[in-house]
Amino acid sequence: RSLIKLDAAATAPSTSAFTLTMGTGNTFGRVFRISTWGESHGGGVGVTLDGCPPRLHLTREEIQVDLDRRRPGQSRITTPRNEADAVEILSGVTSEGVTTGTPIAMLVRNKDHRSSDYLD
């Protein structure tokens, strides 16, 4: 005999557990979560990756390759601003390029930010 009483509503299948609801937030995912932060017109932009397992190979150079793809002149959807984006890995990866299992924080500093460029 169980000591736990279940409410009928609590045992009914719920489709909301499988629905992605996007609001005004900046965090996506459940097991592997990605949170973005910062502003393009501020000091920089960044991302926090949570849920990455330990002992995976990940280096700044590997990430930089993808950042370089969005540099000016690469396609019609890249920024017209001439900024040399350089990613910094702040946490979650050892100096040897191995993930630790803790959240990975990365930052791209804005070297030439002018808030007035974003008023239109």
Order of alpha helices (4+ residues) and beta strands (2+ residues): alpha-beta-beta-beta-alpha-beta-beta
